[in-house]
Amino acid sequence: MELVRATSIDQLDGGIPVHGGTEVVPLLRDGIMHGDTLVDVRGIVPRGIDGGRIGAGTTLAELAADPGVPAALREACRLAASPQLRSMSSVGGNLLQSTRCWYWRQRYPCRLHGGDRCHARDGEHREHAIFANGFCASAHPSDVAAALLALGARLRTSRRELPLGGLYRLPDERDRGTTTLAPGELILELELPKVDASVYLKAMDRRRWAFPQVGVAAARTVGETRIALAGVAPVPWLLDGAEALDLATPLPRTAWKVDVARALVRRAVESVS
């Protein structure tokens, strides 16, 4: 495999972009991702924090340590991984994490791999989705994406600008992908509007450094509180008020997540009120 250190976006040319490598390298190692060329994009993706603008190459450790970053994003970064991974992981890469579904990770012929069956629905699914799980029951693992969704973040890519929610899509028969990025399109920058208060709360299997079973971000601005969830749908999930949890469609072994989400949403909304 060839490694190219890019100095311009044109050098992507079908290669696999890699920044910190904490997501791409394990996928290559496990035979889930394939390619002949790795393109190191650290030289072309901005890094750093300038008020409400965040370079997509900024690490989770840098975001967690900056007092000017909204509390929900700082806490989501702090809880996302071990110190070593936070020091390597870029915020742009974190937004593009793949599902932790063990069927997908073990390369079962599931729907995300082009098959005609979601193995989790009839198999082991305790950690899977409670929303939008009809086609694929996987759960999106990014704490950071939920925080940024609640904060109303916008993205600038190498081709367009869009709200963070526009980065994601639910997989279906036509397109098994969970993002709207085109081949060769890079996330370059995030922009955060000002919020009055924000918080991120997380339920996980271990006390530290585990993926979210349920993560809840809440952000309050004048007249509005936005709530977003991690670990409950194939994509980060924007909740239309606490009562929207009544619309959850848990599988037999994921009903417990609804109760946890109710408790965390209530605490999060009280915290920012």
HURA-V940010 format. One record per helix or strand of 3 or more residues. SS is the DSSP state (helix for helix, strand for strand). FROM is the first residue (numbers start at 1). LEN is the number of residues. If there is no record, write none. Layout:
ss=SS from=FROM len=LEN
ss=SS from=FROM len=LEN
This chain:
ss=strand from=2 len=4
ss=helix from=9 len=3
ss=strand from=16 len=3
ss=helix from=24 len=6
ss=strand from=37 len=4
ss=strand from=53 len=3
ss=helix from=60 len=6
ss=helix from=71 len=10
ss=helix from=83 len=6
ss=helix from=91 len=5
ss=helix from=102 len=4
ss=helix from=111 len=3
ss=helix from=119 len=4
ss=helix from=143 len=9
ss=strand from=154 len=4
ss=strand from=161 len=3
ss=helix from=164 len=4
ss=strand from=187 len=5
ss=strand from=197 len=7
ss=strand from=214 len=8
ss=strand from=224 len=7
ss=strand from=237 len=3
ss=helix from=242 len=6
ss=helix from=255 len=18
